[in-house]
Amino acid sequence: MKSGTQNSTLNLYVGDVGEDLSAVPVATLSSKSGISFIQLGRNISAFVVTGKNSQFIGANAAWSVRWSGTRYLEGIPSTVSLKVNSKSVKYRYGQIQVKSVKAPLLGQRMAVTNTVRIHDEYLYGIGEVPSSWPTEALIAQAIASRSYALSKIGIQKTACDCNVYNNISDQSFIGFSKEIEPIYGQRWKEAVQASSTSETTGQVITLNGLPITAYFFSSSGGQTETSVNAWGQERSFTISVADPFSQDPILNPRFFNWSRPLTQSVLAKAFVLPDVVSLNIDSRNPTGTVARITAISSDGKTSTLRGETFRSRTQLPSAWFNLV
């Protein structure tokens, strides 16, 4: 981890300091130095790296990092680059926590989170739609993303000790890269600001006074699914609607029509059978998606799945399909 801004400051703190502005750093770095973290057992060791030299700072279950020009540390506006394996991401806002967490199936591991203000700082880094889209479409996306994130507050994911993941499990968060996109990056930031109602509040979609989990997607196949068929329960804010734009080959060249070959091993694993010799679509939902699909193995065993379960296990784009 290293600042990418000349004359900037990077502070390292022991533990998760949260919103404590009086926290005292154990190390203060210039833009010429960086911080390296290594997981050792239940603790994470921190090192200050300057050129080829490395200085051990300590080993703790958690660390916090702040950089100048943020709400947490005064100074020249700066960014910090975080490199994990071969992937590097730039962050401009908030602070970063590095923690040792015990995740189901994964065991003890290092979790790195960017703690930001959802109202605006988080949204500036959302990379779900092209910034070249019409302004009103960008504003609508900002409102949906803010609503989705706020609906997750209070739900702590043990695998990351965070509220939302930075990928398709929740929302694509790409940090400062979104804001500095060539030509159009500033348009997205302006859309986020346009969806704000004050310096500390923004527009959200609510039901009974609470933010809804505002799901969104790129293509539906022509009709959105009902909440009962998708999740097994009614959600009044999510209803099935026509989506003719998804059937336009110009607007939706990848998914207006698609095909996917499925191997024997994938099918057998999906249905939990030794093999699969035949498939049959038993029924469809009113929207046209597959409701039930049955597989038969060579020894005569059968297995039936919900269409959505089959789609998920086989990684199909949709439960709206035919067998060929």
Residue frames as qw, qx, qy, qz and C-alpha x, y, z in Angstrom:
[[0.000, 0.890, 0.457, 0.000, 0.00, 0.00, 0.00],
 [0.457, -0.172, 0.069, 0.870, 1.44, 3.36, -1.05],
 [0.199, 0.797, 0.245, -0.515, 0.33, 6.93, -1.68],
 [0.616, 0.388, 0.451, 0.516, 0.37, 7.95, -5.31],
 [0.083, 0.949, 0.180, 0.244, 0.47, 11.69, -4.58],
 [0.547, 0.310, -0.300, 0.717, 3.64, 13.72, -4.10],
 [0.000, 0.324, -0.377, 0.868, 4.04, 15.44, -0.70],
 [0.703, -0.411, -0.295, -0.500, 1.17, 13.42, 0.77],
 [0.196, -0.421, 0.748, -0.473, 1.06, 11.74, 4.19],
 [0.750, -0.124, -0.591, -0.268, 0.12, 8.17, 5.10],
 [0.328, -0.489, 0.584, -0.559, -0.60, 7.24, 8.73],
 [0.613, -0.046, -0.786, -0.073, -0.67, 3.73, 10.22],
 [0.478, -0.455, 0.352, -0.664, -2.67, 2.97, 13.39],
 [0.072, 0.058, -0.980, 0.174, -2.96, -0.09, 15.61],
 [0.215, 0.386, 0.811, -0.383, -6.44, -1.62, 15.63],
 [0.088, 0.607, 0.616, 0.494, -9.68, -0.49, 14.04],
 [0.172, -0.152, -0.307, 0.924, -9.77, 3.17, 15.08],
 [0.118, 0.695, 0.708, -0.043, -13.22, 3.75, 13.59],
 [0.146, 0.865, 0.257, 0.407, -14.25, 7.41, 13.65],
 [0.581, -0.713, -0.092, 0.381, -11.78, 8.38, 16.40],
 [0.446, 0.832, -0.048, 0.325, -10.01, 11.48, 15.09],
 [0.314, -0.852, 0.386, -0.163, -7.76, 11.62, 18.17],
 [0.979, -0.063, 0.121, 0.149, -6.12, 8.26, 17.41],
 [0.170, -0.827, 0.472, 0.254, -2.32, 8.42, 17.45],
 [0.845, 0.457, -0.266, -0.080, -0.45, 6.75, 14.56],
 [0.815, -0.430, 0.296, 0.251, 2.41, 4.32, 15.16],
 [0.539, -0.078, 0.461, 0.701, 3.99, 5.35, 11.86],
 [0.331, 0.841, 0.140, -0.405, 3.75, 8.38, 9.56],
 [0.668, 0.046, 0.530, 0.520, 4.99, 7.92, 6.01],
 [0.160, 0.589, -0.237, -0.756, 5.82, 10.24, 3.14],
 [0.789, 0.485, -0.005, -0.378, 4.88, 9.47, -0.45],
 [0.346, 0.609, -0.711, -0.066, 8.26, 7.78, -0.89],
 [0.100, -0.191, 0.937, -0.274, 7.36, 4.93, 1.50],
 [0.661, -0.149, -0.461, -0.574, 4.66, 2.28, 1.61],
 [0.552, -0.312, 0.620, -0.462, 3.14, -0.29, 3.96],
 [0.537, 0.150, -0.788, -0.262, 3.19, -4.05, 3.52],
 [0.677, -0.295, 0.402, -0.541, 0.97, -6.48, 5.45],
 [0.446, 0.213, -0.863, -0.107, 1.54, -10.21, 5.96],
 [0.811, -0.368, -0.030, -0.454, -0.84, -12.66, 7.64],
 [0.344, 0.320, -0.833, 0.290, 0.96, -14.78, 10.26],
 [0.149, -0.254, -0.883, 0.365, -1.36, -17.00, 12.26],
 [0.054, -0.768, -0.633, 0.078, -4.12, -14.93, 13.82],
 [0.174, -0.797, -0.037, 0.578, -2.22, -11.67, 13.54],
 [0.608, 0.726, 0.160, 0.278, -1.15, -9.42, 10.70],
 [0.592, -0.406, 0.071, 0.692, 2.40, -8.08, 10.60],
 [0.305, 0.941, 0.150, -0.005, 2.93, -4.55, 9.29],
 [0.671, -0.172, 0.198, 0.693, 6.12, -3.30, 7.63],
 [0.189, 0.910, -0.019, -0.370, 7.12, 0.14, 6.40],
 [0.785, 0.174, 0.384, 0.454, 8.85, -0.23, 3.04],
 [0.106, 0.921, -0.141, -0.347, 11.19, 2.44, 1.66],
 [0.354, 0.651, -0.631, -0.229, 12.96, 1.42, -1.51],
 [0.699, 0.140, -0.701, -0.012, 14.60, -1.94, -0.78],
 [0.096, 0.183, -0.730, 0.652, 14.48, -1.45, 2.99],
 [0.581, -0.464, -0.537, -0.399, 11.73, -2.90, 5.18],
 [0.022, -0.302, 0.612, -0.730, 11.06, -1.97, 8.82],
 [0.389, -0.389, -0.834, -0.024, 8.90, -4.19, 11.04],
 [0.248, -0.473, 0.084, -0.841, 6.28, -2.14, 12.92],
 [0.400, -0.155, 0.706, -0.564, 4.39, -4.82, 14.81],
 [0.256, -0.150, -0.903, -0.311, 1.85, -7.66, 14.68],
 [0.335, 0.123, 0.490, -0.795, -1.81, -7.13, 15.56],
 [0.369, 0.396, 0.840, -0.033, -5.24, -8.48, 14.74],
 [0.311, 0.834, 0.439, 0.126, -6.19, -5.20, 13.04],
 [0.379, -0.224, 0.107, 0.891, -4.65, -2.07, 11.53],
 [0.288, 0.863, 0.388, -0.147, -6.05, 1.20, 10.17],
 [0.486, 0.000, 0.294, 0.823, -4.58, 3.41, 7.45],
 [0.166, 0.895, 0.331, -0.251, -5.42, 7.05, 6.77],
 [0.552, 0.160, 0.278, 0.769, -4.05, 9.41, 4.13],
 [0.086, -0.380, -0.132, 0.911, -4.00, 13.17, 3.75],
 [0.238, 0.064, -0.374, -0.894, -6.82, 15.16, 2.18],
 [0.391, -0.353, -0.814, -0.243, -9.63, 13.02, 3.60],
 [0.510, -0.702, -0.170, -0.467, -12.20, 13.54, 6.37],
 [0.868, -0.444, -0.158, 0.154, -9.82, 11.71, 8.69],
 [0.662, -0.335, 0.113, 0.660, -6.52, 13.44, 7.96],
 [0.199, 0.935, 0.029, -0.294, -5.83, 17.02, 6.89],
 [0.437, -0.436, 0.549, 0.564, -3.33, 17.83, 4.19],
 [0.237, 0.382, -0.540, -0.711, -2.89, 17.72, 0.45],
 [0.858, 0.198, 0.162, -0.445, -5.68, 15.75, -1.33],
 [0.032, 0.494, -0.850, -0.182, -4.17, 12.38, -2.18],
 [0.904, 0.055, -0.228, -0.358, -4.86, 8.82, -3.20],
 [0.437, -0.474, 0.762, -0.066, -3.55, 5.51, -1.93],
 [0.681, 0.311, -0.563, -0.350, -2.87, 2.48, -4.12],
 [0.686, -0.306, 0.600, -0.273, -3.58, -0.95, -2.68],
 [0.530, 0.413, -0.680, -0.293, -2.02, -3.93, -4.42],
 [0.748, -0.193, 0.567, -0.286, -3.27, -7.43, -3.66],
 [0.790, 0.147, 0.531, 0.268, -1.45, -10.13, -5.63],
 [0.412, 0.093, 0.427, 0.800, -1.21, -8.54, -9.09],
 [0.002, -0.752, -0.531, -0.390, -4.30, -6.30, -8.87],
 [0.277, -0.140, -0.276, 0.910, -3.95, -2.66, -7.85],
 [0.074, -0.781, -0.568, -0.249, -6.83, -0.32, -6.89],
 [0.198, 0.253, -0.192, 0.927, -6.69, 3.40, -6.11],
 [0.290, -0.709, -0.633, 0.115, -8.68, 4.89, -3.24],
 [0.149, 0.518, -0.007, 0.842, -9.35, 8.57, -2.65],
 [0.451, -0.556, 0.024, -0.698, -11.83, 8.67, 0.22],
 [0.863, -0.433, -0.126, -0.227, -12.36, 7.30, 3.72],
 [0.243, -0.654, 0.706, -0.119, -9.83, 5.05, 5.43],
 [0.747, 0.197, -0.611, -0.171, -8.69, 1.44, 5.14],
 [0.670, -0.481, 0.479, -0.301, -8.89, -1.30, 7.74],
 [0.571, 0.345, -0.743, -0.058, -6.75, -4.43, 7.53],
 [0.652, -0.390, 0.425, -0.492, -8.05, -7.20, 9.78],
 [0.141, 0.171, -0.975, -0.037, -7.48, -10.85, 10.54],
 [0.698, -0.036, 0.139, -0.701, -10.86, -12.57, 10.29],
 [0.281, -0.070, 0.957, -0.003, -12.00, -16.16, 10.57],
 [0.563, 0.243, -0.244, -0.751, -14.19, -16.95, 7.61],
 [0.842, 0.050, 0.471, -0.257, -16.31, -20.10, 7.16],
 [0.906, 0.365, 0.176, 0.119, -14.53, -22.64, 4.92],
 [0.494, 0.764, -0.210, 0.359, -11.60, -20.23, 4.39],
 [0.745, -0.312, -0.326, 0.491, -10.22, -20.17, 7.93],
 [0.310, -0.770, -0.060, 0.554, -8.09, -17.31, 9.24],
 [0.553, 0.452, 0.364, 0.597, -7.45, -14.74, 6.52],
 [0.198, -0.286, -0.058, 0.936, -6.65, -11.09, 5.88],
 [0.199, 0.758, 0.606, 0.138, -9.60, -8.84, 5.07],
 [0.254, -0.125, 0.056, 0.958, -9.04, -5.35, 3.66],
 [0.095, 0.762, 0.640, 0.033, -11.95, -2.89, 3.73],
 [0.170, 0.251, 0.079, 0.950, -12.38, 0.70, 2.60],
 [0.107, -0.630, -0.659, 0.396, -14.55, 2.50, 5.15],
 [0.096, 0.162, 0.282, 0.941, -16.35, 5.33, 3.37],
 [0.335, 0.318, 0.389, -0.797, -19.44, 7.52, 3.71],
 [0.404, 0.353, 0.828, 0.165, -22.24, 5.81, 1.77],
 [0.248, 0.811, 0.313, -0.427, -24.00, 9.06, 0.91],
 [0.437, 0.862, -0.171, -0.192, -21.33, 10.09, -1.59],
 [0.138, -0.680, 0.707, 0.137, -17.81, 8.68, -1.08],
 [0.578, 0.000, 0.816, 0.011, -18.90, 5.09, -1.65],
 [0.628, 0.649, 0.400, -0.157, -21.00, 5.98, -4.68],
 [0.191, 0.849, -0.371, -0.325, -18.16, 7.84, -6.40],
 [0.126, -0.469, 0.855, 0.181, -16.43, 4.47, -6.78],
 [0.710, 0.243, 0.614, -0.245, -19.38, 2.39, -8.03],
 [0.060, 0.409, -0.661, -0.626, -18.56, 0.96, -11.46],
 [0.520, 0.281, 0.782, -0.195, -21.88, -0.55, -12.53],
 [0.541, 0.735, 0.408, 0.017, -22.73, 1.51, -15.63],
 [0.554, 0.279, 0.176, 0.764, -20.78, 3.47, -18.27],
 [0.159, -0.569, -0.256, 0.765, -20.37, 7.13, -17.31],
 [0.011, -0.052, 0.491, 0.869, -21.26, 8.03, -20.90],
 [0.037, -0.532, -0.840, -0.097, -24.91, 7.13, -20.29],
 [0.112, -0.694, -0.273, -0.656, -27.57, 9.90, -20.20],
 [0.008, -0.387, 0.489, -0.782, -27.50, 12.02, -17.05],
 [0.690, -0.281, 0.122, -0.656, -30.90, 10.89, -15.75],
 [0.924, 0.023, -0.380, -0.047, -29.90, 7.23, -16.14],
 [0.486, 0.293, -0.572, 0.592, -26.75, 7.88, -14.10],
 [0.302, -0.364, 0.356, -0.806, -28.75, 9.64, -11.39],
 [0.871, -0.169, -0.124, -0.445, -31.20, 6.71, -11.25],
 [0.822, 0.132, -0.500, 0.237, -28.27, 4.30, -10.85],
 [0.173, 0.374, -0.523, 0.746, -26.79, 6.43, -8.06],
 [0.583, -0.314, 0.203, -0.721, -30.11, 6.36, -6.19],
 [0.940, -0.040, -0.270, -0.204, -30.45, 2.59, -6.67],
 [0.669, 0.252, -0.543, 0.439, -26.86, 1.94, -5.53],
 [0.089, -0.392, 0.460, -0.791, -27.27, 4.18, -2.48],
 [0.767, -0.244, 0.042, -0.592, -30.53, 2.42, -1.55],
 [0.906, 0.078, -0.416, 0.022, -28.96, -1.01, -1.96],
 [0.457, 0.316, -0.571, 0.604, -25.95, -0.14, 0.20],
 [0.309, -0.370, 0.359, -0.800, -28.04, 1.46, 2.95],
 [0.869, -0.180, -0.156, -0.433, -30.23, -1.66, 3.10],
 [0.838, 0.113, -0.477, 0.240, -27.11, -3.65, 4.05],
 [0.007, 0.566, -0.475, 0.674, -26.12, -1.45, 6.99],
 [0.648, -0.370, 0.426, -0.512, -26.20, -3.51, 10.17],
 [0.990, 0.114, 0.058, -0.061, -25.52, -6.74, 8.28],
 [0.159, -0.775, 0.600, 0.120, -21.91, -7.65, 8.99],
 [0.904, 0.316, -0.278, -0.077, -20.39, -10.25, 6.66],
 [0.754, -0.580, 0.287, 0.114, -18.02, -12.44, 8.67],
 [0.858, 0.212, 0.225, 0.410, -15.83, -13.34, 5.68],
 [0.439, 0.527, 0.043, 0.727, -14.76, -9.70, 5.22],
 [0.293, -0.525, -0.458, 0.655, -15.96, -7.96, 8.40],
 [0.014, 0.085, -0.246, -0.966, -17.76, -5.56, 6.07],
 [0.499, 0.395, 0.433, -0.638, -21.28, -4.59, 4.98],
 [0.761, 0.598, 0.087, -0.237, -20.93, -5.00, 1.22],
 [0.741, -0.093, 0.448, 0.491, -18.49, -6.74, -1.11],
 [0.061, 0.662, -0.257, -0.702, -16.85, -4.82, -3.96],
 [0.009, -0.127, 0.848, 0.514, -17.99, -7.27, -6.64],
 [0.461, -0.169, -0.542, -0.682, -21.15, -8.75, -8.18],
 [0.340, -0.318, -0.837, 0.287, -22.02, -10.38, -4.85],
 [0.048, -0.712, -0.430, 0.552, -23.19, -6.84, -3.98],
 [0.385, 0.913, 0.093, -0.098, -22.03, -3.95, -6.17],
 [0.767, 0.291, 0.009, 0.572, -18.96, -3.36, -8.30],
 [0.259, -0.953, 0.035, 0.153, -16.80, -0.86, -6.40],
 [0.805, 0.351, 0.008, 0.478, -13.66, 0.18, -8.29],
 [0.512, -0.535, -0.127, 0.660, -12.52, 3.09, -6.14],
 [0.019, -0.719, 0.091, 0.688, -10.99, 6.25, -7.60],
 [0.294, -0.028, 0.751, 0.590, -10.69, 4.62, -11.04],
 [0.195, 0.675, 0.704, 0.098, -14.35, 5.42, -11.72],
 [0.059, -0.901, -0.192, 0.384, -13.95, 9.09, -10.98],
 [0.140, -0.683, 0.436, 0.568, -10.89, 9.54, -13.19],
 [0.664, 0.349, 0.626, 0.211, -12.21, 7.68, -16.25],
 [0.235, -0.097, 0.379, 0.890, -11.12, 9.49, -19.42],
 [0.144, -0.268, -0.467, -0.830, -13.67, 12.01, -20.76],
 [0.524, -0.475, -0.476, -0.522, -16.71, 10.77, -18.80],
 [0.499, -0.159, -0.718, 0.458, -15.53, 10.11, -15.23],
 [0.009, 0.027, 0.322, -0.946, -16.62, 13.49, -13.90],
 [0.500, -0.199, -0.389, -0.748, -20.16, 12.94, -15.25],
 [0.643, -0.300, -0.705, 0.019, -20.66, 10.04, -12.84],
 [0.333, -0.185, -0.513, 0.769, -19.49, 12.11, -9.87],
 [0.207, -0.048, -0.042, -0.976, -21.85, 14.91, -10.91],
 [0.593, -0.268, -0.589, -0.478, -24.73, 12.42, -11.12],
 [0.541, -0.299, -0.686, 0.384, -24.02, 11.24, -7.57],
 [0.130, -0.143, -0.293, 0.936, -24.00, 14.85, -6.41],
 [0.362, -0.146, -0.329, -0.860, -27.24, 15.54, -8.28],
 [0.634, -0.339, -0.664, -0.204, -28.89, 12.68, -6.36],
 [0.378, -0.165, -0.590, 0.694, -27.89, 14.32, -3.08],
 [0.195, -0.826, -0.466, -0.251, -30.29, 16.46, -1.07],
 [0.289, -0.940, 0.169, -0.064, -27.65, 18.08, 1.14],
 [0.219, 0.700, -0.667, 0.132, -23.98, 17.68, 2.04],
 [0.213, -0.290, 0.878, -0.315, -24.83, 14.74, 4.29],
 [0.611, 0.258, 0.656, -0.358, -27.98, 13.20, 2.78],
 [0.122, 0.227, -0.693, -0.673, -29.09, 11.74, -0.53],
 [0.733, 0.080, -0.106, -0.667, -32.12, 10.33, -2.29],
 [0.105, -0.148, 0.982, -0.043, -33.06, 6.71, -1.58],
 [0.590, -0.179, -0.546, -0.567, -35.92, 4.37, -2.42],
 [0.160, -0.176, 0.771, -0.591, -37.81, 3.39, 0.73],
 [0.562, -0.330, -0.648, -0.394, -40.64, 1.13, 1.83],
 [0.648, -0.673, -0.356, -0.027, -42.24, 1.81, 5.20],
 [0.256, -0.945, 0.199, -0.045, -39.45, 4.24, 5.96],
 [0.680, -0.444, 0.516, 0.273, -36.60, 1.79, 5.28],
 [0.229, 0.599, -0.575, -0.508, -34.27, 1.61, 2.24],
 [0.946, 0.193, 0.143, -0.216, -35.16, -1.20, -0.13],
 [0.577, -0.303, 0.634, 0.417, -32.62, -3.67, -1.49],
 [0.516, 0.721, -0.026, -0.462, -32.67, -2.06, -4.92],
 [0.684, -0.065, 0.636, 0.352, -31.50, -4.88, -7.18],
 [0.442, 0.746, -0.163, -0.470, -30.54, -4.01, -10.76],
 [0.761, 0.022, 0.596, 0.255, -29.33, -5.92, -13.81],
 [0.040, -0.425, 0.483, 0.764, -28.11, -5.49, -17.37],
 [0.426, 0.085, -0.649, -0.625, -30.52, -7.82, -19.19],
 [0.581, -0.048, 0.587, -0.562, -33.72, -9.69, -18.33],
 [0.220, 0.080, 0.927, 0.292, -34.47, -11.54, -21.54],
 [0.176, -0.340, -0.556, -0.738, -37.64, -9.53, -22.09],
 [0.598, -0.617, -0.276, -0.431, -39.52, -9.89, -18.79],
 [0.022, -0.499, 0.678, -0.539, -38.31, -9.51, -15.22],
 [0.465, -0.169, -0.866, 0.068, -38.94, -12.38, -12.82],
 [0.546, -0.706, -0.186, -0.411, -41.37, -12.25, -9.93],
 [0.145, -0.645, 0.611, -0.436, -39.84, -12.01, -6.46],
 [0.855, -0.199, 0.364, -0.312, -41.49, -15.30, -5.45],
 [0.936, 0.342, -0.032, 0.076, -39.89, -17.18, -8.33],
 [0.427, 0.702, -0.409, 0.397, -36.52, -15.49, -7.80],
 [0.034, 0.455, -0.659, 0.597, -36.21, -15.61, -4.00],
 [0.365, -0.239, -0.896, 0.079, -39.11, -17.76, -2.82],
 [0.139, -0.592, -0.599, 0.521, -40.96, -14.92, -1.10],
 [0.195, 0.844, 0.405, 0.292, -43.02, -11.88, -1.98],
 [0.365, -0.333, -0.089, 0.865, -41.28, -8.50, -2.05],
 [0.266, 0.799, 0.499, -0.207, -43.81, -5.79, -2.74],
 [0.039, 0.838, -0.205, -0.505, -41.27, -3.39, -4.25],
 [0.079, -0.364, 0.802, 0.467, -40.16, -5.95, -6.85],
 [0.720, 0.389, 0.432, -0.380, -42.76, -6.88, -9.46],
 [0.570, 0.107, 0.661, 0.476, -42.53, -8.49, -12.87],
 [0.307, 0.783, 0.051, -0.539, -42.49, -5.98, -15.73],
 [0.801, 0.528, 0.207, 0.193, -41.92, -6.11, -19.48],
 [0.344, -0.707, 0.349, 0.509, -38.41, -5.26, -20.67],
 [0.774, 0.603, 0.196, 0.002, -38.50, -5.01, -24.49],
 [0.146, 0.895, -0.419, -0.053, -35.07, -3.36, -24.61],
 [0.516, -0.441, 0.733, 0.042, -33.44, -6.66, -23.58],
 [0.746, 0.307, 0.587, 0.063, -34.82, -8.24, -26.77],
 [0.416, 0.894, -0.086, -0.144, -33.24, -5.66, -29.04],
 [0.914, 0.078, 0.065, 0.393, -30.17, -7.16, -30.79],
 [0.376, 0.688, -0.102, 0.613, -28.63, -3.70, -31.19],
 [0.349, -0.755, 0.236, -0.502, -29.07, -2.61, -27.58],
 [0.705, -0.442, 0.512, -0.211, -28.38, -6.04, -26.11],
 [0.625, 0.510, -0.545, -0.229, -26.12, -7.97, -28.54],
 [0.077, 0.370, -0.895, 0.239, -24.73, -10.36, -25.90],
 [0.173, 0.084, 0.893, -0.407, -27.95, -11.62, -24.35],
 [0.605, 0.222, -0.018, -0.765, -30.95, -11.00, -26.62],
 [0.957, 0.146, -0.165, -0.191, -30.18, -14.53, -27.79],
 [0.099, -0.672, 0.723, -0.130, -27.64, -16.86, -26.20],
 [0.945, 0.003, -0.302, -0.126, -26.59, -20.51, -25.99],
 [0.243, -0.671, 0.660, -0.233, -24.46, -22.41, -23.50],
 [0.764, 0.107, -0.632, -0.074, -23.19, -26.01, -23.79],
 [0.585, -0.588, 0.409, -0.380, -23.30, -27.91, -20.49],
 [0.346, 0.381, -0.857, 0.014, -20.96, -30.82, -19.89],
 [0.739, -0.266, -0.606, -0.127, -21.96, -34.12, -18.36],
 [0.499, -0.105, -0.583, 0.633, -19.93, -33.38, -15.23],
 [0.108, -0.128, 0.158, -0.973, -21.63, -29.99, -14.72],
 [0.636, -0.248, -0.350, -0.642, -25.10, -31.50, -15.08],
 [0.723, -0.195, -0.650, 0.127, -24.33, -34.45, -12.80],
 [0.322, -0.038, -0.495, 0.806, -23.00, -32.12, -10.11],
 [0.285, -0.194, -0.028, -0.938, -25.98, -29.77, -10.42],
 [0.754, -0.230, -0.302, -0.536, -28.53, -32.56, -9.96],
 [0.397, -0.474, 0.726, -0.301, -26.38, -34.61, -7.56],
 [0.949, 0.188, 0.141, -0.210, -26.59, -37.67, -9.81],
 [0.712, -0.277, 0.506, 0.401, -23.87, -40.08, -11.05],
 [0.203, -0.018, 0.568, 0.797, -24.63, -38.95, -14.62],
 [0.439, 0.506, 0.299, -0.680, -27.45, -37.43, -16.68],
 [0.338, 0.114, 0.814, 0.459, -28.92, -39.12, -19.76],
 [0.030, 0.599, 0.593, 0.538, -31.97, -36.91, -20.24],
 [0.043, -0.197, -0.339, 0.919, -33.40, -33.54, -19.21],
 [0.046, -0.588, -0.712, -0.381, -36.99, -32.36, -19.23],
 [0.094, -0.146, 0.190, -0.966, -38.53, -28.97, -18.50],
 [0.059, -0.394, -0.900, 0.178, -41.54, -29.90, -16.37],
 [0.004, -0.861, -0.507, 0.040, -43.14, -26.47, -16.04],
 [0.350, 0.333, 0.026, 0.875, -42.62, -22.77, -16.60],
 [0.086, -0.481, -0.460, 0.741, -43.48, -19.70, -14.58],
 [0.334, 0.821, 0.440, -0.143, -45.99, -17.16, -15.94],
 [0.011, -0.860, 0.266, 0.434, -43.02, -14.99, -16.96],
 [0.774, 0.562, -0.272, -0.107, -41.69, -17.75, -19.24],
 [0.024, 0.625, -0.754, 0.201, -38.77, -18.81, -17.07],
 [0.627, -0.007, -0.778, -0.042, -38.26, -22.46, -16.15],
 [0.610, -0.571, 0.173, -0.522, -40.07, -23.36, -12.92],
 [0.779, -0.333, 0.526, -0.076, -39.05, -27.04, -12.62],
 [0.576, 0.570, -0.554, -0.191, -36.54, -29.15, -14.54],
 [0.877, -0.288, 0.359, -0.137, -35.90, -32.88, -14.07],
 [0.282, 0.606, -0.729, -0.146, -32.86, -35.00, -14.88],
 [0.974, -0.092, 0.105, -0.178, -32.69, -38.79, -15.24],
 [0.199, -0.652, 0.719, 0.136, -29.51, -40.81, -14.75],
 [0.482, 0.302, -0.762, -0.311, -28.46, -43.99, -16.54],
 [0.150, -0.049, -0.951, 0.265, -29.53, -46.09, -13.54],
 [0.248, -0.572, -0.707, -0.334, -33.04, -44.58, -13.57],
 [0.305, -0.526, -0.467, 0.642, -32.65, -42.13, -10.71],
 [0.144, 0.761, 0.360, 0.521, -34.38, -38.77, -11.06],
 [0.356, -0.402, -0.312, 0.784, -33.71, -35.36, -9.59],
 [0.126, 0.801, 0.451, 0.372, -35.83, -32.21, -9.91],
 [0.376, -0.240, -0.193, 0.874, -34.65, -28.65, -9.37],
 [0.162, 0.864, 0.288, -0.380, -36.21, -25.21, -9.38],
 [0.629, 0.686, 0.141, 0.339, -35.30, -23.38, -12.57],
 [0.039, -0.940, 0.242, -0.237, -33.46, -20.69, -10.62],
 [0.711, -0.531, 0.456, 0.060, -31.49, -23.31, -8.68],
 [0.845, 0.262, 0.353, 0.304, -30.51, -25.02, -11.94],
 [0.378, 0.873, 0.000, 0.308, -29.47, -21.67, -13.44],
 [0.322, -0.871, 0.349, -0.127, -27.33, -20.86, -10.42],
 [0.795, -0.340, 0.487, 0.125, -25.60, -24.25, -10.28],
 [0.760, 0.319, 0.413, 0.387, -24.83, -24.31, -14.01],
 [0.259, -0.493, 0.116, 0.823, -23.95, -20.60, -14.27],
 [0.300, 0.545, 0.627, 0.468, -26.47, -19.91, -17.02],
 [0.077, 0.177, 0.007, 0.981, -27.24, -16.24, -17.75],
 [0.508, -0.100, 0.079, -0.852, -30.95, -16.77, -17.11],
 [0.396, 0.102, 0.882, -0.235, -33.64, -19.29, -16.20],
 [0.621, 0.597, 0.135, -0.490, -35.37, -18.32, -19.44],
 [0.013, 0.482, -0.792, -0.375, -34.13, -21.06, -21.77],
 [0.910, 0.195, -0.057, -0.361, -35.03, -24.02, -23.98],
 [0.643, -0.350, 0.660, 0.167, -33.33, -27.40, -24.28],
 [0.656, 0.622, -0.278, -0.326, -31.80, -28.33, -27.63]]
